[in-house]
Amino acid sequence: MQSVRYDQYSGGKMTIKAINTRNQFKGKIIEIVTGSVVSEVVVGTPFGTVTSVITTRSINELELSIGSDVVALVKSTEISIAKL
């Protein structure tokens, strides 16, 4: 596996297979707090909730909404969200 930046996606959708992150938690979006530039996404997982702040543009491009199946990619310096 090769490591890629979380904002490198093809066809408007993130490619999870190309990402080298050990801590991946599948879950569903339970809350989105939308801002003009950045938004807060809360993901419910079997291990608890994970909260990530991502750009509002990314939420729109990934077509994220409450109930979307996603994976939270946790690194020491960031939490990324990918739609499943």
N, CA, C and O atoms as a Tinker XYZ file with bonds, in Angstrom:
   336  protein
     1  N      0.822000   -1.178000    0.000000    73     2
     2  CA     0.000000    0.000000    0.000000    64     1     3
     3  C      0.866000    1.242000    0.000000    63     2     4     5
     4  O      1.913000    1.280000    0.647000    81     3
     5  N      0.430000    2.250000   -0.723000    73     3     6
     6  CA     1.155000    3.511000   -0.697000    64     5     7
     7  C      0.331000    4.537000    0.066000    63     6     8     9
     8  O     -0.892000    4.426000    0.158000    81     7
     9  N      0.998000    5.509000    0.597000    73     7    10
    10  CA     0.329000    6.551000    1.348000    64     9    11
    11  C      0.002000    7.710000    0.420000    63    10    12    13
    12  O      0.842000    8.117000   -0.383000    81    11
    13  N     -1.206000    8.245000    0.522000    73    11    14
    14  CA    -1.597000    9.413000   -0.259000    64    13    15
    15  C     -2.242000   10.416000    0.673000    63    14    16    17
    16  O     -2.729000   10.060000    1.745000    81    15
    17  N     -2.241000   11.663000    0.261000    73    15    18
    18  CA    -2.919000   12.679000    1.055000    64    17    19
    19  C     -4.413000   12.437000    1.003000    63    18    20    21
    20  O     -4.932000   11.928000    0.010000    81    19
    21  N     -5.108000   12.805000    2.078000    73    19    22
    22  CA    -6.538000   12.543000    2.144000    64    21    23
    23  C     -7.325000   13.314000    1.112000    63    22    24    25
    24  O     -8.453000   12.934000    0.798000    81    23
    25  N     -6.763000   14.396000    0.568000    73    23    26
    26  CA    -7.504000   15.172000   -0.424000    64    25    27
    27  C     -7.206000   14.734000   -1.852000    63    26    28    29
    28  O     -7.672000   15.373000   -2.796000    81    27
    29  N     -6.444000   13.665000   -2.033000    73    27    30
    30  CA    -6.198000   13.131000   -3.370000    64    29    31
    31  C     -7.212000   12.034000   -3.633000    63    30    32    33
    32  O     -7.060000   10.912000   -3.150000    81    31
    33  N     -8.226000   12.348000   -4.383000    73    31    34
    34  CA    -9.268000   11.386000   -4.692000    64    33    35
    35  C     -9.546000   11.415000   -6.181000    63    34    36    37
    36  O     -9.190000   12.378000   -6.861000    81    35
    37  N    -10.173000   10.381000   -6.690000    73    35    38
    38  CA   -10.468000   10.313000   -8.114000    64    37    39
    39  C    -11.965000   10.338000   -8.331000    63    38    40    41
    40  O    -12.723000    9.725000   -7.579000    81    39
    41  N    -12.383000   11.043000   -9.354000    73    39    42
    42  CA   -13.801000   11.086000   -9.687000    64    41    43
    43  C    -14.661000   11.690000   -8.605000    63    42    44    45
    44  O    -15.846000   11.372000   -8.511000    81    43
    45  N    -14.094000   12.554000   -7.784000    73    43    46
    46  CA   -14.862000   13.183000   -6.723000    64    45    47
    47  C    -15.067000   12.307000   -5.503000    63    46    48    49
    48  O    -15.676000   12.748000   -4.528000    81    47
    49  N    -14.574000   11.076000   -5.534000    73    47    50
    50  CA   -14.716000   10.169000   -4.392000    64    49    51
    51  C    -13.341000    9.746000   -3.906000    63    50    52    53
    52  O    -12.437000    9.505000   -4.706000    81    51
    53  N    -13.188000    9.658000   -2.623000    73    51    54
    54  CA   -11.929000    9.250000   -2.023000    64    53    55
    55  C    -11.676000    7.767000   -2.263000    63    54    56    57
    56  O    -12.613000    6.970000   -2.200000    81    55
    57  N    -10.449000    7.381000   -2.534000    73    55    58
    58  CA   -10.120000    5.973000   -2.728000    64    57    59
    59  C     -9.470000    5.436000   -1.461000    63    58    60    61
    60  O     -8.302000    5.711000   -1.187000    81    59
    61  N    -10.223000    4.681000   -0.703000    73    59    62
    62  CA    -9.762000    4.186000    0.589000    64    61    63
    63  C     -8.636000    3.172000    0.432000    63    62    64    65
    64  O     -7.739000    3.120000    1.273000    81    63
    65  N     -8.664000    2.370000   -0.621000    73    63    66
    66  CA    -7.660000    1.327000   -0.812000    64    65    67
    67  C     -6.248000    1.885000   -0.888000    63    66    68    69
    68  O     -5.296000    1.196000   -0.519000    81    67
    69  N     -6.091000    3.120000   -1.359000    73    67    70
    70  CA    -4.762000    3.699000   -1.547000    64    69    71
    71  C     -4.225000    4.358000   -0.283000    63    70    72    73
    72  O     -3.104000    4.866000   -0.284000    81    71
    73  N     -4.992000    4.357000    0.774000    73    71    74
    74  CA    -4.590000    5.067000    1.987000    64    73    75
    75  C     -3.967000    4.100000    2.983000    63    74    76    77
    76  O     -4.511000    3.031000    3.258000    81    75
    77  N     -2.818000    4.496000    3.515000    73    75    78
    78  CA    -2.113000    3.672000    4.487000    64    77    79
    79  C     -2.351000    4.241000    5.882000    63    78    80    81
    80  O     -1.542000    5.018000    6.388000    81    79
    81  N     -3.446000    3.856000    6.490000    73    79    82
    82  CA    -3.776000    4.290000    7.843000    64    81    83
    83  C     -4.184000    3.064000    8.640000    63    82    84    85
    84  O     -5.101000    2.341000    8.251000    81    83
    85  N     -3.511000    2.832000    9.740000    73    83    86
    86  CA    -3.810000    1.647000   10.551000    64    85    87
    87  C     -5.119000    1.776000   11.305000    63    86    88    89
    88  O     -5.855000    0.799000   11.448000    81    87
    89  N     -5.412000    2.964000   11.785000    73    87    90
    90  CA    -6.601000    3.163000   12.607000    64    89    91
    91  C     -7.761000    3.630000   11.742000    63    90    92    93
    92  O     -7.941000    4.828000   11.527000    81    91
    93  N     -8.544000    2.685000   11.250000    73    91    94
    94  CA    -9.704000    2.968000   10.424000    64    93    95
    95  C    -10.942000    2.456000   11.149000    63    94    96    97
    96  O    -11.010000    1.282000   11.514000    81    95
    97  N    -11.919000    3.332000   11.356000    73    95    98
    98  CA   -13.124000    2.978000   12.092000    64    97    99
    99  C    -14.347000    3.206000   11.220000    63    98   100   101
   100  O    -14.674000    4.347000   10.893000    81    99
   101  N    -15.028000    2.123000   10.838000    73    99   102
   102  CA   -16.249000    2.245000   10.051000    64   101   103
   103  C    -17.382000    2.675000   10.964000    63   102   104   105
   104  O    -17.465000    2.260000   12.120000    81   103
   105  N    -18.254000    3.517000   10.420000    73   103   106
   106  CA   -19.390000    3.974000   11.195000    64   105   107
   107  C    -20.369000    4.746000   10.343000    63   106   108   109
   108  O    -20.285000    4.742000    9.115000    81   107
   109  N    -21.302000    5.411000   11.009000    73   107   110
   110  CA   -22.307000    6.235000   10.344000    64   109   111
   111  C    -22.222000    7.648000   10.894000    63   110   112   113
   112  O    -21.954000    7.858000   12.077000    81   111
   113  N    -22.456000    8.609000   10.019000    73   111   114
   114  CA   -22.489000   10.003000   10.460000    64   113   115
   115  C    -23.745000   10.204000   11.296000    63   114   116   117
   116  O    -24.855000    9.903000   10.856000    81   115
   117  N    -23.554000   10.719000   12.514000    73   115   118
   118  CA   -24.696000   10.958000   13.394000    64   117   119
   119  C    -24.989000   12.447000   13.568000    63   118   120   121
   120  O    -26.068000   12.822000   14.028000    81   119
   121  N    -24.027000   13.293000   13.199000    73   119   122
   122  CA   -24.249000   14.741000   13.309000    64   121   123
   123  C    -23.287000   15.475000   12.391000    63   122   124   125
   124  O    -22.129000   15.082000   12.245000    81   123
   125  N    -23.779000   16.550000   11.769000    73   123   126
   126  CA   -22.937000   17.453000   10.984000    64   125   127
   127  C    -23.272000   18.871000   11.422000    63   126   128   129
   128  O    -24.429000   19.287000   11.365000    81   127
   129  N    -22.261000   19.608000   11.856000    73   127   130
   130  CA   -22.422000   21.019000   12.203000    64   129   131
   131  C    -21.743000   21.795000   11.081000    63   130   132   133
   132  O    -20.516000   21.864000   11.015000    81   131
   133  N    -22.555000   22.381000   10.197000    73   131   134
   134  CA   -22.046000   23.007000    8.983000    64   133   135
   135  C    -21.672000   24.461000    9.222000    63   134   136   137
   136  O    -22.448000   25.240000    9.776000    81   135
   137  N    -20.458000   24.810000    8.789000    73   135   138
   138  CA   -20.000000   26.186000    8.805000    64   137   139
   139  C    -19.790000   26.666000    7.384000    63   138   140   141
   140  O    -19.924000   25.886000    6.440000    81   139
   141  N    -19.466000   27.929000    7.218000    73   139   142
   142  CA   -19.284000   28.457000    5.868000    64   141   143
   143  C    -18.023000   27.919000    5.205000    63   142   144   145
   144  O    -18.003000   27.737000    3.988000    81   143
   145  N    -16.972000   27.661000    5.976000    73   143   146
   146  CA   -15.712000   27.163000    5.417000    64   145   147
   147  C    -15.396000   25.758000    5.912000    63   146   148   149
   148  O    -15.047000   24.887000    5.115000    81   147
   149  N    -15.512000   25.526000    7.210000    73   147   150
   150  CA   -15.253000   24.200000    7.776000    64   149   151
   151  C    -16.489000   23.714000    8.523000    63   150   152   153
   152  O    -17.310000   24.505000    8.985000    81   151
   153  N    -16.598000   22.395000    8.628000    73   151   154
   154  CA   -17.737000   21.775000    9.303000    64   153   155
   155  C    -17.245000   20.669000   10.222000    63   154   156   157
   156  O    -16.161000   20.121000   10.028000    81   155
   157  N    -18.048000   20.349000   11.218000    73   155   158
   158  CA   -17.736000   19.286000   12.167000    64   157   159
   159  C    -18.586000   18.068000   11.823000    63   158   160   161
   160  O    -19.805000   18.171000   11.681000    81   159
   161  N    -17.938000   16.922000   11.690000    73   159   162
   162  CA   -18.629000   15.675000   11.370000    64   161   163
   163  C    -18.439000   14.715000   12.544000    63   162   164   165
   164  O    -17.311000   14.439000   12.952000    81   163
   165  N    -19.542000   14.215000   13.080000    73   163   166
   166  CA   -19.495000   13.268000   14.191000    64   165   167
   167  C    -19.908000   11.900000   13.651000    63   166   168   169
   168  O    -20.986000   11.738000   13.080000    81   167
   169  N    -19.018000   10.917000   13.850000    73   167   170
   170  CA   -19.234000    9.567000   13.342000    64   169   171
   171  C    -19.425000    8.617000   14.520000    63   170   172   173
   172  O    -18.599000    8.571000   15.431000    81   171
   173  N    -20.508000    7.869000   14.495000    73   171   174
   174  CA   -20.737000    6.836000   15.496000    64   173   175
   175  C    -20.118000    5.533000   15.024000    63   174   176   177
   176  O    -20.418000    5.066000   13.925000    81   175
   177  N    -19.254000    4.939000   15.846000    73   175   178
   178  CA   -18.596000    3.679000   15.514000    64   177   179
   179  C    -18.880000    2.677000   16.633000    63   178   180   181
   180  O    -19.359000    3.065000   17.698000    81   179
   181  N    -18.590000    1.398000   16.405000    73   179   182
   182  CA   -18.757000    0.419000   17.482000    64   181   183
   183  C    -17.867000    0.706000   18.698000    63   182   184   185
   184  O    -18.104000    0.174000   19.782000    81   183
   185  N    -16.846000    1.546000   18.514000    73   183   186
   186  CA   -15.894000    1.846000   19.587000    64   185   187
   187  C    -16.164000    3.189000   20.251000    63   186   188   189
   188  O    -15.426000    3.586000   21.153000    81   187
   189  N    -17.204000    3.894000   19.824000    73   187   190
   190  CA   -17.516000    5.213000   20.343000    64   189   191
   191  C    -17.632000    6.209000   19.208000    63   190   192   193
   192  O    -17.687000    5.830000   18.038000    81   191
   193  N    -17.668000    7.490000   19.561000    73   191   194
   194  CA   -17.802000    8.517000   18.531000    64   193   195
   195  C    -16.446000    9.106000   18.175000    63   194   196   197
   196  O    -15.541000    9.196000   19.004000    81   195
   197  N    -16.339000    9.503000   16.914000    73   195   198
   198  CA   -15.146000   10.169000   16.402000    64   197   199
   199  C    -15.618000   11.470000   15.774000    63   198   200   201
   200  O    -16.558000   11.471000   14.979000    81   199
   201  N    -14.975000   12.574000   16.123000    73   199   202
   202  CA   -15.333000   13.876000   15.575000    64   201   203
   203  C    -14.189000   14.399000   14.732000    63   202   204   205
   204  O    -13.027000   14.344000   15.135000    81   203
   205  N    -14.531000   14.909000   13.550000    73   203   206
   206  CA   -13.532000   15.447000   12.635000    64   205   207
   207  C    -14.000000   16.801000   12.121000    63   206   208   209
   208  O    -15.191000   17.001000   11.885000    81   207
   209  N    -13.075000   17.719000   11.950000    73   207   210
   210  CA   -13.367000   19.002000   11.318000    64   209   211
   211  C    -12.790000   18.944000    9.915000    63   210   212   213
   212  O    -11.579000   18.805000    9.738000    81   211
   213  N    -13.667000   19.053000    8.913000    73   211   214
   214  CA   -13.243000   19.017000    7.517000    64   213   215
   215  C    -13.877000   20.193000    6.786000    63   214   216   217
   216  O    -14.778000   20.847000    7.309000    81   215
   217  N    -13.404000   20.454000    5.581000    73   215   218
   218  CA   -13.960000   21.578000    4.837000    64   217   219
   219  C    -15.402000   21.282000    4.439000    63   218   220   221
   220  O    -15.769000   20.140000    4.164000    81   219
   221  N    -16.199000   22.328000    4.415000    73   219   222
   222  CA   -17.581000   22.202000    3.973000    64   221   223
   223  C    -17.620000   21.770000    2.515000    63   222   224   225
   224  O    -18.519000   21.037000    2.102000    81   223
   225  N    -16.656000   22.218000    1.746000    73   223   226
   226  CA   -16.556000   21.806000    0.341000    64   225   227
   227  C    -16.406000   20.282000    0.237000    63   226   228   229
   228  O    -17.038000   19.659000   -0.616000    81   227
   229  N    -15.576000   19.679000    1.096000    73   227   230
   230  CA   -15.398000   18.225000    1.082000    64   229   231
   231  C    -16.692000   17.505000    1.427000    63   230   232   233
   232  O    -17.001000   16.469000    0.839000    81   231
   233  N    -17.445000   18.040000    2.370000    73   231   234
   234  CA   -18.735000   17.437000    2.719000    64   233   235
   235  C    -19.652000   17.421000    1.501000    63   234   236   237
   236  O    -20.316000   16.423000    1.224000    81   235
   237  N    -19.680000   18.534000    0.780000    73   235   238
   238  CA   -20.532000   18.619000   -0.407000    64   237   239
   239  C    -20.038000   17.703000   -1.520000    63   238   240   241
   240  O    -20.840000   17.019000   -2.156000    81   239
   241  N    -18.726000   17.680000   -1.766000    73   239   242
   242  CA   -18.172000   16.856000   -2.843000    64   241   243
   243  C    -18.351000   15.365000   -2.567000    63   242   244   245
   244  O    -18.592000   14.589000   -3.492000    81   243
   245  N    -18.236000   14.961000   -1.304000    73   243   246
   246  CA   -18.414000   13.559000   -0.935000    64   245   247
   247  C    -19.883000   13.198000   -0.706000    63   246   248   249
   248  O    -20.219000   12.041000   -0.452000    81   247
   249  N    -20.752000   14.213000   -0.800000    73   247   250
   250  CA   -22.190000   14.025000   -0.588000    64   249   251
   251  C    -22.476000   13.375000    0.764000    63   250   252   253
   252  O    -23.275000   12.444000    0.866000    81   251
   253  N    -21.806000   13.885000    1.796000    73   251   254
   254  CA   -21.988000   13.362000    3.149000    64   253   255
   255  C    -23.266000   13.919000    3.751000    63   254   256   257
   256  O    -23.605000   15.084000    3.547000    81   255
   257  N    -23.964000   13.082000    4.487000    73   255   258
   258  CA   -25.165000   13.507000    5.191000    64   257   259
   259  C    -25.339000   12.602000    6.411000    63   258   260   261
   260  O    -24.661000   11.583000    6.539000    81   259
   261  N    -26.241000   12.980000    7.294000    73   259   262
   262  CA   -26.509000   12.151000    8.464000    64   261   263
   263  C    -26.996000   10.786000    7.981000    63   262   264   265
   264  O    -27.892000   10.695000    7.142000    81   263
   265  N    -26.393000    9.730000    8.521000    73   263   266
   266  CA   -26.728000    8.371000    8.122000    64   265   267
   267  C    -25.794000    7.784000    7.084000    63   266   268   269
   268  O    -25.860000    6.586000    6.809000    81   267
   269  N    -24.907000    8.614000    6.487000    73   267   270
   270  CA   -23.954000    8.099000    5.497000    64   269   271
   271  C    -23.000000    7.112000    6.150000    63   270   272   273
   272  O    -22.507000    7.351000    7.252000    81   271
   273  N    -22.740000    5.997000    5.465000    73   271   274
   274  CA   -21.721000    5.048000    5.907000    64   273   275
   275  C    -20.361000    5.613000    5.534000    63   274   276   277
   276  O    -20.115000    5.942000    4.373000    81   275
   277  N    -19.473000    5.725000    6.523000    73   275   278
   278  CA   -18.158000    6.320000    6.301000    64   277   279
   279  C    -17.096000    5.525000    7.047000    63   278   280   281
   280  O    -17.405000    4.627000    7.831000    81   279
   281  N    -15.860000    5.866000    6.794000    73   279   282
   282  CA   -14.751000    5.345000    7.582000    64   281   283
   283  C    -13.970000    6.548000    8.092000    63   282   284   285
   284  O    -13.638000    7.452000    7.326000    81   283
   285  N    -13.677000    6.555000    9.396000    73   283   286
   286  CA   -12.852000    7.601000    9.998000    64   285   287
   287  C    -11.413000    7.103000    9.979000    63   286   288   289
   288  O    -11.108000    6.043000   10.526000    81   287
   289  N    -10.540000    7.864000    9.354000    73   287   290
   290  CA    -9.129000    7.515000    9.228000    64   289   291
   291  C     -8.359000    8.350000   10.237000    63   290   292   293
   292  O     -8.245000    9.565000   10.078000    81   291
   293  N     -7.830000    7.712000   11.270000    73   291   294
   294  CA    -7.215000    8.430000   12.380000    64   293   295
   295  C     -5.698000    8.330000   12.291000    63   294   296   297
   296  O     -5.125000    7.241000   12.316000    81   295
   297  N     -5.060000    9.503000   12.187000    73   295   298
   298  CA    -3.603000    9.600000   12.260000    64   297   299
   299  C     -3.276000   10.437000   13.490000    63   298   300   301
   300  O     -4.170000   11.019000   14.106000    81   299
   301  N     -2.022000   10.498000   13.839000    73   299   302
   302  CA    -1.644000   11.232000   15.050000    64   301   303
   303  C     -1.948000   12.719000   14.944000    63   302   304   305
   304  O     -2.131000   13.379000   15.966000    81   303
   305  N     -2.006000   13.260000   13.731000    73   303   306
   306  CA    -2.208000   14.695000   13.553000    64   305   307
   307  C     -3.528000   15.053000   12.906000    63   306   308   309
   308  O     -3.824000   16.239000   12.762000    81   307
   309  N     -4.343000   14.074000   12.505000    73   307   310
   310  CA    -5.591000   14.398000   11.820000    64   309   311
   311  C     -6.562000   13.228000   11.850000    63   310   312   313
   312  O     -6.182000   12.078000   12.071000    81   311
   313  N     -7.835000   13.560000   11.621000    73   311   314
   314  CA    -8.871000   12.557000   11.408000    64   313   315
   315  C     -9.545000   12.905000   10.097000    63   314   316   317
   316  O    -10.099000   13.996000    9.955000    81   315
   317  N     -9.505000   11.993000    9.134000    73   315   318
   318  CA   -10.131000   12.192000    7.834000    64   317   319
   319  C    -11.391000   11.346000    7.759000    63   318   320   321
   320  O    -11.523000   10.341000    8.457000    81   319
   321  N    -12.324000   11.769000    6.895000    73   319   322
   322  CA   -13.574000   11.051000    6.704000    64   321   323
   323  C    -13.688000   10.656000    5.242000    63   322   324   325
   324  O    -13.456000   11.476000    4.354000    81   323
   325  N    -14.046000    9.401000    4.988000    73   323   326
   326  CA   -14.271000    8.915000    3.624000    64   325   327
   327  C    -15.632000    8.248000    3.572000    63   326   328   329
   328  O    -15.997000    7.483000    4.465000    81   327
   329  N    -16.381000    8.545000    2.517000    73   327   330
   330  CA   -17.691000    7.917000    2.358000    64   329   331
   331  C    -17.514000    6.510000    1.828000    63   330   332   333
   332  O    -16.686000    6.275000    0.949000    81   331
   333  N    -18.287000    5.570000    2.356000    73   331   334
   334  CA   -18.229000    4.175000    1.897000    64   333   335
   335  C    -19.253000    3.948000    0.814000    63   334   336
   336  O    -19.366000    2.838000    0.294000    81   335
